[in-house]
Every structure is written in structure tokens, then in C-alpha cells.
Amino acid sequence: MHEPTGRRERKKAATRQKIAEAARRLFLERGYEAVGIREVAAEADVAVTTLFSHFPAKEALVFAEDADFARRLTEAVAGRAPDTPLVSALRREVEALVRHCSSDEAAPVWHLIDASPALRQYEAAMRQRHAEGLATALAEVRAGSPTACRALATFTVDAYALARDAEEPGAALDELFAMIEAAWAAAGPGRP
């Protein structure tokens, strides 16, 4: 997770973390639909307005690391070393995300998400936002079709979701990234 540097930023991050942990605890104890926003705010000892200044919707409380995940994907593209192939950099980041999201600690949260249509819908929209951000980063570092960048970004983000849910995530990533590598090669000019 990105570490804030200034005192104010650290304080905001701590408040955000406190709210997210309170929400996670309540949701896992009682179920997502059974817990209201006011209960989460009370549990975190913050005002409802404070909660909404950190999280735009109830669903966002479950996906507190959304912005960090999006940042990590775009940094894998924009921040990679000049001699690091693009697809290799993306694969390393996707592998890290899969490890994080398929850990024993994350399993109860994914069960919560799977049980809630609202959370599944929010997660799908979140993946689409991640793909859009990744497509923008890809277009900035590689000449080629914007359509190809969007398609390959979507496939990369979906590869994360497919591998996360696979019985053998490593084998799934091998198969998926072989296809992504081939798609990059077919997409046009420049090296992946």
C-alpha cells in the first residue's frame, strides 16, 4: 500500500483504515446487507459525513484497496525499468495482486462478495475502471491502436480475476499471460 508522507495525509489514511476495518469486521460478523452505514460510522467512531469523505458508497467499504490496486497496475507500466518488457512487468504485478486476494486472510471477504449481488456488480465496475486506467497507461508508453490498448488492458485485468478464482492460480496465469503476450505481438508496432 502507498504510504502517505505528510502528517495530515497519514492522519487521513489512518482514519480511512479505521473505517475500512470496522466495516470489514461488521460485514463479516453480520453480513453485508445487514449492516448500515450509520453502524459502520459508529463502530469506527466517526461521523457519517467523514465516512463518505473517504468512501463514496457502502460497496466501496469492502474494496478499500481499490485505488491502491489501480495505482499498482498503472505503475507496473509507467514505472518499469526501460529494459523490462511490458508484459513481464504486468505479470509480476498481477501475480502479486492474485497472491494478496487469494490469501487465507482475504478468503472471507471474497465469500462476502460472492454472496452479494451489489458487491459483485461493484467489483465488476471496479475491474472496468482498472482496465480503463491501465489502457490509458498502455497507450502512453506504446504506439498502437487505442482499441488494442483497451482490449489488452481489459484482458489483463480479467486475467487477474480468472487466476484469483482458479484452483491453480499459477497455472492459470501461465496460460493467460501466454495469450496476452501473443495478443500484444499481434496488436501492432512496438515491443511488449
C-alpha positions in Angstrom: 0.0 0.0 0.0 1.2 3.5 -0.8 2.5 5.3 2.4 1.4 8.9 2.8 4.2 11.2 3.8 2.8 14.3 5.5 1.1 14.4 8.9 -2.3 15.3 7.5 -2.1 12.6 4.9 -1.1 10.0 7.5 -4.0 11.0 9.7 -6.4 10.7 6.8 -5.0 7.3 5.9 -5.4 6.1 9.5 -9.0 7.3 9.6 -9.7 5.6 6.3 -8.1 2.4 7.5 -10.1 2.5 10.8 -13.3 2.9 8.9 -12.5 0.0 6.5 -11.5 -2.3 9.3 -14.7 -1.5 11.2 -16.8 -2.1 8.1 -15.0 -5.4 7.3 -15.5 -6.6 10.9 -19.2 -5.8 10.9 -19.8 -7.2 7.4 -18.1 -10.5 8.2 -19.9 -10.8 11.5 -23.4 -10.0 10.3 -23.4 -9.9 6.6 -23.1 -7.1 4.1 -26.8 -6.4 3.7 -27.5 -6.5 7.4 -25.1 -3.6 8.3 -25.9 0.0 7.7 -23.6 3.0 7.0 -24.5 4.6 10.4 -23.5 1.4 12.2 -20.1 1.4 10.4 -19.6 5.1 11.3 -20.5 4.4 14.9 -18.2 1.4 15.1 -15.3 3.4 13.6 -16.2 6.4 15.9 -16.5 8.8 13.0 -19.4 10.9 11.6 -21.3 9.6 8.6 -20.0 12.6 6.6 -16.5 11.6 7.5 -17.2 8.0 6.3 -18.5 9.4 3.0 -15.5 11.7 2.6 -13.3 8.5 2.5 -15.7 6.1 0.7 -18.2 7.2 -1.9 -20.6 4.3 -1.4 -21.3 1.4 1.0 -19.8 -1.0 -1.5 -16.5 0.9 -1.6 -16.0 0.0 2.1 -15.4 -3.6 1.0 -12.9 -2.6 -1.6 -10.8 -0.2 0.4 -7.7 -1.1 -1.5 -9.3 -0.3 -4.9 -7.2 2.9 -5.6 -4.0 1.2 -4.5 -4.6 -1.7 -6.9 -5.4 0.7 -9.8 -2.2 2.6 -9.0 -0.1 -0.5 -8.9 -1.3 -1.6 -12.3 -0.5 1.7 -14.0 2.8 1.9 -12.2 3.7 -1.5 -13.5 3.5 0.0 -16.9 4.7 3.6 -16.4 7.3 2.9 -13.7 9.0 -0.2 -15.1 12.7 -0.2 -15.9 13.5 0.6 -19.5 14.8 -2.9 -20.1 11.8 -4.6 -18.5 9.3 -6.0 -21.0 5.8 -4.5 -20.5 4.0 -7.9 -20.3 6.6 -9.2 -17.8 6.0 -6.1 -15.6 2.3 -6.5 -15.8 2.5 -10.2 -15.0 4.6 -9.6 -11.8 2.0 -7.1 -10.6 -1.0 -9.3 -11.4 0.7 -12.2 -9.7 1.2 -10.0 -6.6 -2.5 -9.0 -6.7 -3.6 -12.6 -7.1 -1.4 -13.7 -4.1 -2.9 -10.9 -2.0 -6.5 -11.6 -3.0 -6.3 -15.4 -2.7 -4.7 -15.4 0.7 -6.4 -17.1 3.6 -7.0 -13.6 5.1 -8.8 -12.5 2.0 -11.0 -15.6 1.6 -13.8 -14.5 3.9 -14.1 -11.2 2.1 -14.4 -12.9 -1.3 -17.1 -15.2 0.2 -18.9 -12.0 1.3 -18.5 -10.5 -2.2 -19.7 -13.7 -3.9 -22.8 -13.7 -1.7 -23.9 -10.2 -2.5 -25.2 -9.1 -6.0 -24.5 -5.5 -5.1 -20.8 -6.3 -4.3 -20.4 -8.5 -7.4 -21.7 -5.6 -9.5 -19.4 -3.1 -7.8 -16.4 -5.4 -8.3 -17.2 -5.8 -12.0 -17.4 -2.0 -12.3 -14.2 -1.6 -10.4 -12.4 -4.0 -12.7 -13.6 -2.0 -15.7 -12.2 1.2 -14.1 -8.9 -0.6 -13.5 -8.9 -1.6 -17.2 -9.6 1.9 -18.4 -6.7 3.3 -16.3 -4.4 0.6 -17.5 -5.4 1.2 -21.1 -4.5 4.9 -20.7 -1.1 3.9 -19.3 -0.5 1.4 -22.1 -1.4 4.0 -24.8 1.1 6.4 -23.3 4.0 4.0 -23.5 3.3 2.2 -26.7 2.2 3.4 -30.2 -0.7 1.5 -31.5 -4.4 1.3 -31.6 -6.4 2.7 -28.7 -8.8 -0.2 -29.2 -6.0 -2.7 -28.9 -4.8 -1.0 -25.7 -8.3 -1.1 -24.2 -8.8 -4.8 -25.2 -5.4 -5.9 -23.8 -5.9 -3.9 -20.6 -9.3 -5.5 -20.1 -7.9 -8.9 -20.7 -5.0 -8.3 -18.2 -7.5 -7.2 -15.5 -9.7 -10.1 -16.3 -6.7 -12.4 -16.1 -6.3 -11.3 -12.5 -9.9 -12.2 -11.7 -9.7 -15.5 -13.5 -6.5 -16.5 -11.9 -7.7 -15.4 -8.4 -10.7 -17.8 -8.8 -8.7 -20.6 -10.3 -7.9 -23.8 -8.5 -4.3 -23.4 -9.6 -3.7 -19.6 -9.9 -0.1 -20.0 -11.1 -1.0 -22.3 -14.0 -3.9 -20.1 -14.9 -1.5 -17.1 -15.0 0.9 -19.0 -17.2 -1.9 -19.8 -19.7 -3.5 -16.3 -19.6 -0.2 -14.4 -20.0 0.9 -16.6 -22.9 -2.3 -15.4 -24.6 -1.7 -11.8 -23.5 1.9 -11.9 -24.9 0.6 -13.3 -28.2 -2.1 -10.6 -28.3 0.5 -7.8 -27.7 2.6 -9.3 -30.5 -0.4 -9.3 -32.9 -1.5 -5.8 -31.8 1.0 -3.9 -33.9 4.1 -1.8 -33.7 6.5 -1.8 -30.7 7.7 -4.5 -28.4 5.6 -5.7 -25.4 
